[in-house]
Amino acid sequence: MISSIEKAIEIINDNFSGNKGSLLAELNDKSIFSKEKFWELYDSIMIIVLEHYYDEEITNHISWCYQRFLKEFIYHFSIEDSAVIEGFPDNYNGYIERFEYAIHALYSKSETGIAEDLFELQRDM
């Protein structure tokens, strides 16, 4: 679990920049979906929300990451694209929903409504 704003920002920026080892780098460069990397990015966004750390640049980076995440999933389904994501989750809608609600919490500046029991997708323990 991510425990500091600094680490959360680092993870968000790594994904934004496509740095090796980030969720988005794995999806884009290797066509691999990593549950661990997804939760790392999700937790980083939620730390930003829970700590009420609002910064326009970080918010823009998070928004870009969400867009990139969705595009990678879309490319996986496209017959026009040769991308096939290894480890693509059967319950991909759950991952999209989680990311969507994290984005909503960020923009609404409220963690209200982000209780774990609201989501079908639960973290593997």
C-alpha positions as CSV (number, residue, x, y, z in Angstrom):
1,M,0.0,0.0,0.0
2,I,1.3,3.5,-0.9
3,S,1.9,5.4,2.3
4,S,3.1,8.9,1.3
5,I,2.1,11.7,-1.1
6,E,5.7,11.7,-2.4
7,K,5.6,8.1,-3.4
8,A,2.1,8.5,-4.9
9,I,3.2,11.4,-7.0
10,E,6.3,9.4,-8.1
11,I,4.1,6.5,-9.3
12,I,1.6,8.8,-11.1
13,N,4.5,10.6,-12.8
14,D,6.2,7.3,-13.8
15,N,2.9,6.2,-15.4
16,F,2.5,9.6,-17.1
17,S,6.0,9.5,-18.5
18,G,5.8,5.8,-19.4
19,N,8.7,4.9,-17.2
20,K,9.8,1.3,-17.2
21,G,8.0,-0.8,-14.6
22,S,4.8,1.4,-14.5
23,L,1.4,0.0,-15.4
24,L,1.1,2.1,-18.6
25,A,4.6,1.2,-19.7
26,E,3.8,-2.5,-19.2
27,L,0.6,-2.1,-21.2
28,N,2.1,0.0,-24.0
29,D,5.6,-1.5,-24.4
30,K,5.0,-5.1,-23.5
31,S,1.2,-5.6,-23.9
32,I,1.0,-7.0,-20.3
33,F,-1.7,-6.2,-17.8
34,S,-0.4,-6.2,-14.2
35,K,-3.0,-6.3,-11.4
36,E,-0.2,-5.2,-9.0
37,K,0.7,-2.2,-11.0
38,F,-3.0,-1.3,-11.5
39,W,-3.5,-1.2,-7.7
40,E,-0.3,0.7,-7.2
41,L,-1.6,3.5,-9.5
42,Y,-5.1,3.4,-8.1
43,D,-3.8,3.6,-4.5
44,S,-1.6,6.5,-5.5
45,I,-4.6,8.4,-6.9
46,M,-6.6,7.6,-3.7
47,I,-3.7,8.9,-1.5
48,I,-3.9,12.2,-3.4
49,V,-7.7,12.3,-2.8
50,L,-7.6,11.2,0.8
51,E,-4.9,13.7,1.7
52,H,-6.7,16.5,-0.2
53,Y,-3.6,17.2,-2.2
54,Y,-4.7,19.1,-5.2
55,D,-2.3,20.2,-7.8
56,E,-3.2,21.0,-11.4
57,E,-0.2,19.3,-13.0
58,I,-0.7,16.1,-11.0
59,T,-4.5,16.2,-11.8
60,N,-3.6,16.5,-15.5
61,H,-1.2,13.6,-15.3
62,I,-3.8,11.4,-13.7
63,S,-6.4,12.4,-16.3
64,W,-3.9,11.5,-19.1
65,C,-3.1,8.2,-17.4
66,Y,-6.8,7.3,-17.3
67,Q,-7.2,8.2,-21.0
68,R,-4.1,6.1,-21.9
69,F,-5.4,3.2,-19.8
70,L,-8.8,3.2,-21.6
71,K,-7.0,3.5,-25.0
72,E,-4.9,0.4,-24.3
73,F,-8.0,-1.5,-23.4
74,I,-9.7,-0.3,-26.6
75,Y,-6.7,-1.3,-28.7
76,H,-6.9,-4.8,-27.2
77,F,-10.4,-5.2,-28.7
78,S,-9.7,-3.5,-32.0
79,I,-9.4,-5.8,-35.1
80,E,-7.4,-2.9,-36.7
81,D,-4.7,-3.2,-34.1
82,S,-2.4,-6.1,-33.4
83,A,-2.2,-5.4,-29.7
84,V,-3.3,-8.3,-27.5
85,I,-2.8,-7.7,-23.8
86,E,-1.3,-10.7,-21.9
87,G,-3.1,-11.2,-18.6
88,F,-6.1,-9.1,-19.8
89,P,-8.6,-9.4,-17.0
90,D,-12.0,-11.1,-17.7
91,N,-13.5,-8.5,-15.4
92,Y,-12.0,-5.6,-17.2
93,N,-15.1,-3.5,-16.5
94,G,-14.3,-3.6,-12.8
95,Y,-10.9,-2.1,-13.4
96,I,-12.4,0.6,-15.6
97,E,-15.0,1.3,-12.9
98,R,-12.4,1.6,-10.2
99,F,-10.3,4.0,-12.2
100,E,-13.3,6.0,-13.1
101,Y,-14.4,6.4,-9.5
102,A,-10.9,7.4,-8.5
103,I,-11.0,10.1,-11.1
104,H,-14.4,11.2,-10.0
105,A,-13.2,11.5,-6.4
106,L,-10.2,13.5,-7.5
107,Y,-12.3,16.0,-9.5
108,S,-15.1,16.3,-6.9
109,K,-12.4,16.6,-4.2
110,S,-14.2,14.1,-2.1
111,E,-13.7,10.5,-1.1
112,T,-17.4,10.2,-0.3
113,G,-18.9,7.2,-2.2
114,I,-15.6,5.4,-2.6
115,A,-16.2,2.8,0.0
116,E,-14.7,-0.6,-0.8
117,D,-17.9,-2.4,-0.5
118,L,-19.4,-0.4,-3.4
119,F,-17.3,-2.2,-6.0
120,E,-17.6,-5.5,-7.6
121,L,-13.9,-5.6,-8.2
122,Q,-12.1,-6.4,-5.0
123,R,-8.4,-6.6,-4.4
124,D,-6.9,-10.1,-4.3
125,M,-5.5,-10.6,-0.8
